[in-house]
Amino acid sequence: MVCLVSRTGRQSQRYNKGRRLVVGCIPYRVKTSNDNKTSGEFEVLVISSQKGQALMFPKGGWELDESVEEAASRESLEEAGVVGNVERQLGKWDFLSKSRGTFYEGLMFPMLVKEELELWPEQHLRQRTWMKVHEAREAYRDWWMKEALDVLVQRLSSPSRKPMEEKDKTIPLISLSAEKPNLMCS
């Protein structure tokens, strides 16, 4: 039996000059044809907000006991149920939290998805959907996530781009403890 716990609470999260540090991933996959040849096109995975009224990429607070890449990988597992290769940071954005009315710093990373899990900690709170890039861009309300997506598209479209599998690594998830856990067991 495997149990995963979604971390909650903000007492162990990182802040910079009073701004909460939020990290996340843009999970993506390269489309293949029926004969398993790469088409060069890619899709991104979007998730619903917990209240189900908005689409977004998985993101959340960066905990004190993890690297920024570990935090991005953990958020993708908890919220979207995917694991993969966390790649080089796309950028950092300062944005206003709509729910809290305070500024946050958001760091986003691409994640080449290697596995989609059938069970994950927030599967009963969120829906996940693979979309074409233009569909995801139209669906997003947050300007900074649209900008992060634009950076990813530019990076993946670059002719000098090396395959990400050679340069980046899968970040292992060691600890998934929480103060108020959302348990997932199989």
Disulfide bonds with the S-S distance in Angstrom:
Cys3-Cys185 2.28
